[in-house]
Amino acid sequence: MLTAVYKSNKKADTFLFVEKRDDFSKVPEPLMAMFGQPRYVMIINLAKRQHLGGSDLAVVKSELAEKGYYLQLPPPKENLLSQLRKENGADSD
């Protein structure tokens, strides 16, 4: 299963996987507006991969098959202040 990967020029660490290079016909217009101008990164063969860096490979394959695209978002940023408060008991429930 070949997949083209694009990087967002508006959102850091955000990637869009599509079934065919330069074919964004299945990607909703509001998503494309948020994503911005796609910047081609690479073509990868998902069938030959055991894992994928920032996403669950099974989820990527499933969404590509169902929707024709997959959007990889960056992990949420860690809130260090909140973590410190919890460690010190400042945030009691």
C-alpha positions as CSV (number, residue, x, y, z in Angstrom):
1,M,0.0,0.0,0.0
2,L,1.8,3.1,-1.3
3,T,1.0,6.4,0.5
4,A,2.2,9.9,-0.2
5,V,3.1,12.0,2.9
6,Y,2.8,15.8,3.0
7,K,3.8,18.3,5.7
8,S,1.7,21.2,6.7
9,N,3.1,24.7,6.1
10,K,0.7,26.1,8.7
11,K,0.8,23.6,11.6
12,A,4.1,22.3,13.0
13,D,4.6,18.6,13.0
14,T,1.3,17.9,11.2
15,F,1.3,15.4,8.3
16,L,-1.3,14.3,5.8
17,F,-1.2,10.8,4.2
18,V,-3.1,10.3,0.9
19,E,-3.5,7.4,-1.3
20,K,-2.0,9.0,-4.5
21,R,0.6,11.7,-4.8
22,D,-1.0,15.1,-5.3
23,D,-4.5,13.8,-5.1
24,F,-6.4,15.6,-2.3
25,S,-9.8,15.0,-3.7
26,K,-10.9,12.9,-0.7
27,V,-9.7,15.4,1.9
28,P,-12.4,17.8,3.1
29,E,-12.0,21.4,2.1
30,P,-12.0,22.8,5.7
31,L,-9.2,20.4,6.6
32,M,-7.2,21.5,3.5
33,A,-7.7,25.2,4.5
34,M,-6.5,24.4,8.0
35,F,-3.6,22.3,6.7
36,G,-2.4,25.0,4.2
37,Q,-0.3,24.3,1.2
38,P,0.9,20.7,1.4
39,R,4.6,20.2,1.1
40,Y,5.6,16.8,-0.3
41,V,7.8,14.7,2.0
42,M,7.9,11.2,0.6
43,I,6.1,8.1,-0.6
44,I,6.2,5.1,1.7
45,N,5.0,1.5,1.3
46,L,2.8,0.8,4.4
47,A,2.7,-2.9,3.5
48,K,6.4,-3.3,4.1
49,R,6.5,-1.4,7.4
50,Q,6.1,-2.9,10.9
51,H,5.6,0.5,12.7
52,L,5.2,4.1,11.9
53,G,6.9,6.9,13.8
54,G,4.2,9.1,15.2
55,S,1.0,7.0,14.5
56,D,-0.5,3.6,14.9
57,L,0.2,1.8,11.6
58,A,-3.2,-0.1,11.7
59,V,-5.1,3.2,12.3
60,V,-3.3,4.8,9.3
61,K,-4.1,1.9,7.0
62,S,-7.7,1.8,8.2
63,E,-8.3,5.5,7.7
64,L,-6.7,5.5,4.3
65,A,-9.0,2.6,3.3
66,E,-12.1,4.2,4.7
67,K,-11.6,7.9,4.1
68,G,-8.8,8.1,1.6
69,Y,-6.6,10.1,3.9
70,Y,-5.0,10.2,7.3
71,L,-4.1,13.3,9.3
72,Q,-1.2,12.9,11.8
73,L,-1.3,15.6,14.5
74,P,1.6,16.2,16.9
75,P,1.3,14.9,20.4
76,P,-0.2,17.3,22.9
77,K,2.4,19.5,24.6
78,E,3.3,18.6,28.1
79,N,2.1,21.2,30.7
80,L,5.1,21.3,33.0
81,L,3.5,23.7,35.5
82,S,0.5,21.4,35.8
83,Q,2.7,18.3,36.3
84,L,4.8,20.1,39.0
85,R,1.6,21.2,40.8
86,K,0.4,17.6,40.9
87,E,3.7,16.3,42.1
88,N,3.7,18.8,44.9
89,G,0.0,18.2,45.8
90,A,-1.1,21.7,44.8
91,D,-3.9,20.3,42.6
92,S,-6.1,18.3,45.0
93,D,-9.3,16.9,43.7
